[in-house]
Amino acid sequence: MAEMTQDNVLLSPFDLRGLVLKNRVVMAPLTRSRAGEMRLPNALMAEYYCQRATAGLIITEATVVSKQGIGWLNSPGIYSDEQVDAWKKVVDAVHARGTPIFLQLWHCGRASHSSFHDRRELPVAPSPIKIEGEYIHTPLGKQQYETPRALETDEIPAIVEDYRRAAERAESAGFDGVELHAANGYLIDQFLQSKTNQRTDRYGGTLENRYRFLDEIVRAVLSVLTPDRVGVHLAPNGFYDQGLITEPVDFA
């Protein structure tokens, strides 16, 4: 028997709890901004993912769970029936090449701008703390970051429900699972990080309280999908979209 090398282990099949991957290569989420103003997946996106379907598993670009969650130009969504139907064409094309595909669920939180929301709504966040970055790309061009509006405690369950419904829609579109984007300074990460979460209610303060938002989302998504079809993307020491931080992020 030939000796198993590092290279052929990487390219050997893997059983992900019943989901058989043809190899152990996973394509990470990569935002492409190709979904247009209606945030509908399209033929170009289907071709893009099919070109990469030699991977054992594909995780899609970050996909917003609600209109409130939008903060990136032309990124796709999963909050409407039209988006579900559009994603089906992408999923079917990737499945036809024998590759499973997960959908990454996303809410930008404070990493957004009111111009994504017709200038009527500020971006939301755990606390009214502005990103200290240089600018954000918006439908009106480069704009200065705004101080976000802190979410009221009684608003949070509606966002948790947005994630649950997004998981339902992902399942309807044929995705094999979902990944929660809880990193890189977006909304879930904003709750986790002490520098962006200065709340005094049950979602702030201790690590357990700062984790509560993610915990509620995970439990909501698990009411739709089994645990082996749900992932969480974390980056506890990440600096992206955290502002001008000169010391490690406090995740403890």
C-alpha positions as CSV (number, residue, x, y, z in Angstrom):
1,M,0.0,0.0,0.0
2,A,1.3,3.4,-1.0
3,E,2.3,5.6,2.0
4,M,-0.2,8.4,2.6
5,T,1.5,11.7,2.2
6,Q,0.4,15.2,3.3
7,D,-0.6,16.0,-0.3
8,N,-2.8,13.0,-1.0
9,V,-4.4,13.3,2.5
10,L,-5.5,16.8,1.5
11,L,-7.0,15.5,-1.7
12,S,-8.6,12.4,-0.2
13,P,-12.4,12.2,0.6
14,F,-13.7,13.3,3.9
15,D,-17.0,12.4,5.6
16,L,-18.4,15.6,7.2
17,R,-20.9,13.7,9.4
18,G,-22.7,12.2,6.4
19,L,-21.9,14.9,3.9
20,V,-19.2,13.3,1.8
21,L,-16.6,15.8,0.5
22,K,-14.5,14.7,-2.5
23,N,-11.4,16.3,-0.9
24,R,-10.5,18.3,2.2
25,V,-10.1,21.7,0.5
26,V,-12.7,24.2,1.6
27,M,-13.3,27.4,-0.4
28,A,-13.6,30.3,2.1
29,P,-16.1,33.1,1.7
30,L,-15.0,35.8,-0.7
31,T,-17.2,38.9,-1.2
32,R,-17.5,39.6,-5.0
33,S,-20.2,42.4,-5.2
34,R,-21.8,40.9,-8.3
35,A,-25.4,40.6,-7.2
36,G,-26.6,44.1,-8.3
37,E,-28.8,46.6,-6.5
38,M,-31.5,43.9,-6.0
39,R,-29.0,41.6,-4.4
40,L,-30.0,38.7,-6.5
41,P,-27.6,35.9,-7.4
42,N,-27.1,35.6,-11.1
43,A,-25.6,33.6,-13.9
44,L,-22.2,35.2,-13.4
45,M,-22.2,34.1,-9.8
46,A,-23.2,30.6,-10.8
47,E,-20.3,30.4,-13.2
48,Y,-17.9,31.8,-10.6
49,Y,-18.8,29.1,-8.1
50,C,-18.8,26.3,-10.7
51,Q,-15.3,27.3,-11.7
52,R,-14.3,26.5,-8.1
53,A,-16.3,23.4,-7.6
54,T,-13.2,21.2,-7.6
55,A,-13.0,22.1,-3.9
56,G,-14.5,19.6,-1.4
57,L,-16.8,22.3,0.1
58,I,-17.7,25.8,-0.9
59,I,-18.8,28.5,1.5
60,T,-20.4,31.4,-0.3
61,E,-19.6,35.0,0.0
62,A,-21.3,36.8,2.9
63,T,-25.0,37.1,2.4
64,V,-27.2,39.6,4.3
65,V,-30.1,38.2,6.3
66,S,-32.1,41.4,6.1
67,K,-32.3,44.9,4.5
68,Q,-31.1,46.3,7.9
69,G,-28.0,44.1,7.6
70,I,-26.8,45.6,4.3
71,G,-23.5,47.4,4.4
72,W,-21.7,46.4,1.2
73,L,-22.3,47.4,-2.4
74,N,-24.1,44.7,-4.5
75,S,-23.6,41.9,-2.1
76,P,-26.3,39.1,-2.2
77,G,-29.2,38.7,0.2
78,I,-31.3,35.8,1.5
79,Y,-34.3,37.8,2.9
80,S,-36.8,37.4,0.0
81,D,-38.4,34.7,-2.1
82,E,-36.8,36.1,-5.2
83,Q,-33.4,35.7,-3.7
84,V,-34.1,32.1,-2.7
85,D,-35.2,31.3,-6.3
86,A,-32.0,33.0,-7.6
87,W,-29.8,31.1,-5.2
88,K,-31.3,27.8,-6.3
89,K,-29.8,28.2,-9.7
90,V,-26.3,28.7,-8.2
91,V,-26.7,25.8,-5.8
92,D,-28.0,23.4,-8.5
93,A,-25.1,24.3,-10.7
94,V,-22.6,23.6,-8.0
95,H,-24.3,20.4,-6.9
96,A,-24.3,19.2,-10.6
97,R,-20.5,19.2,-10.2
98,G,-20.6,17.0,-7.1
99,T,-19.8,19.7,-4.6
100,P,-21.7,20.7,-1.4
101,I,-22.2,24.4,-0.7
102,F,-22.9,26.3,2.5
103,L,-24.3,29.9,2.7
104,Q,-22.6,32.4,4.9
105,L,-25.1,34.5,6.9
106,W,-24.2,38.2,7.5
107,H,-25.3,41.4,9.2
108,C,-23.0,44.3,8.8
109,G,-24.1,46.2,11.9
110,R,-22.1,49.4,12.4
111,A,-20.0,48.6,9.3
112,S,-22.7,50.2,7.2
113,H,-24.0,53.7,6.3
114,S,-27.4,55.4,6.2
115,S,-27.1,55.7,2.4
116,F,-27.6,52.0,2.2
117,H,-31.0,52.7,3.9
118,D,-32.3,55.6,1.8
119,R,-30.7,58.0,4.4
120,R,-33.6,57.2,6.7
121,E,-31.9,54.8,9.1
122,L,-28.5,54.9,10.7
123,P,-26.6,51.6,10.9
124,V,-27.2,49.7,14.1
125,A,-24.8,48.3,16.6
126,P,-24.6,47.1,20.2
127,S,-23.4,50.6,21.3
128,P,-23.1,54.0,19.6
129,I,-19.4,53.7,18.8
130,K,-18.2,54.8,15.4
131,I,-15.7,53.0,13.3
132,E,-12.5,55.1,13.2
133,G,-11.7,54.0,9.6
134,E,-11.0,56.4,6.8
135,Y,-14.2,55.8,4.8
136,I,-16.8,53.4,3.6
137,H,-17.9,52.6,0.0
138,T,-21.6,53.5,-0.3
139,P,-24.2,53.9,-3.1
140,L,-23.2,57.6,-3.0
141,G,-19.5,57.0,-3.2
142,K,-16.9,57.1,-0.4
143,Q,-18.5,58.4,2.8
144,Q,-17.3,59.0,6.3
145,Y,-18.4,56.3,8.8
146,E,-21.4,57.4,11.0
147,T,-22.0,56.9,14.6
148,P,-24.4,53.9,14.7
149,R,-27.6,53.7,16.6
150,A,-27.5,51.4,19.6
151,L,-30.1,48.6,19.4
152,E,-32.8,48.6,22.0
153,T,-32.9,45.4,24.0
154,D,-36.4,44.5,22.7
155,E,-35.1,44.9,19.0
156,I,-32.6,42.1,19.3
157,P,-35.1,39.1,19.1
158,A,-36.2,40.4,15.7
159,I,-32.6,40.2,14.4
160,V,-32.3,36.7,15.8
161,E,-35.5,35.8,13.9
162,D,-33.9,37.2,10.7
163,Y,-31.2,34.7,11.1
164,R,-33.6,31.9,11.7
165,R,-35.6,32.8,8.6
166,A,-32.5,33.1,6.6
167,A,-31.5,29.6,7.6
168,E,-35.0,28.4,6.4
169,R,-34.5,30.2,3.1
170,A,-31.1,28.7,2.7
171,E,-32.5,25.3,3.2
172,S,-35.3,26.0,0.7
173,A,-32.6,27.1,-1.8
174,G,-30.9,23.7,-1.4
175,F,-27.8,24.8,0.5
176,D,-26.2,21.9,2.4
177,G,-25.6,24.1,5.5
178,V,-24.9,27.6,6.7
179,E,-22.0,29.5,8.4
180,L,-22.7,32.4,10.7
181,H,-20.3,35.3,10.1
182,A,-19.3,36.2,13.6
183,A,-15.9,37.9,12.8
184,N,-14.3,40.8,11.1
185,G,-16.1,43.6,13.0
186,Y,-19.6,42.8,11.7
187,L,-22.7,42.7,14.0
188,I,-22.2,39.5,15.9
189,D,-18.5,40.3,16.4
190,Q,-19.5,43.8,17.6
191,F,-21.5,42.1,20.4
192,L,-18.6,39.8,21.2
193,Q,-15.9,42.5,21.5
194,S,-15.7,44.6,24.6
195,K,-14.4,47.6,22.5
196,T,-17.6,47.7,20.5
197,N,-20.1,46.4,23.1
198,Q,-20.5,48.7,26.1
199,R,-24.1,47.7,26.9
200,T,-25.4,47.5,30.4
201,D,-28.3,45.1,29.7
202,R,-28.1,41.3,29.5
203,Y,-26.2,41.5,26.2
204,G,-23.2,43.5,27.6
205,G,-20.5,43.4,30.2
206,T,-19.4,39.9,31.0
207,L,-18.2,37.5,28.3
208,E,-21.3,35.4,28.9
209,N,-23.5,38.4,28.3
210,R,-21.6,39.5,25.2
211,Y,-21.9,35.9,23.8
212,R,-25.6,35.9,24.4
213,F,-26.5,37.4,21.0
214,L,-24.5,34.7,19.1
215,D,-25.9,32.0,21.4
216,E,-29.5,33.0,20.6
217,I,-28.7,33.1,16.9
218,V,-27.1,29.6,17.0
219,R,-30.1,28.2,18.9
220,A,-32.5,29.8,16.4
221,V,-30.6,28.4,13.4
222,L,-30.4,25.0,15.0
223,S,-34.2,24.9,15.2
224,V,-34.0,24.7,11.4
225,L,-30.8,22.8,10.6
226,T,-29.0,20.1,12.4
227,P,-25.8,20.9,14.3
228,D,-23.5,19.2,11.7
229,R,-24.8,21.7,9.1
230,V,-24.1,24.9,11.0
231,G,-20.7,26.6,11.4
232,V,-19.6,29.8,13.0
233,H,-16.7,32.0,11.7
234,L,-14.9,33.6,14.6
235,A,-11.8,35.8,14.7
236,P,-11.3,36.7,18.4
237,N,-8.1,38.7,17.8
238,G,-9.2,40.3,14.6
239,F,-8.7,44.0,13.9
240,Y,-10.8,44.4,10.7
241,D,-13.5,47.1,11.1
242,Q,-12.7,47.5,14.8
243,G,-11.4,51.0,14.3
244,L,-7.9,52.3,15.0
245,I,-7.0,49.8,17.7
246,T,-3.4,49.8,19.0
247,E,-3.7,46.9,21.4
248,P,-5.1,43.3,21.1
249,V,-8.9,43.1,21.2
250,D,-10.2,42.1,24.6
251,F,-12.2,38.9,23.9
252,A,-12.0,37.7,27.5
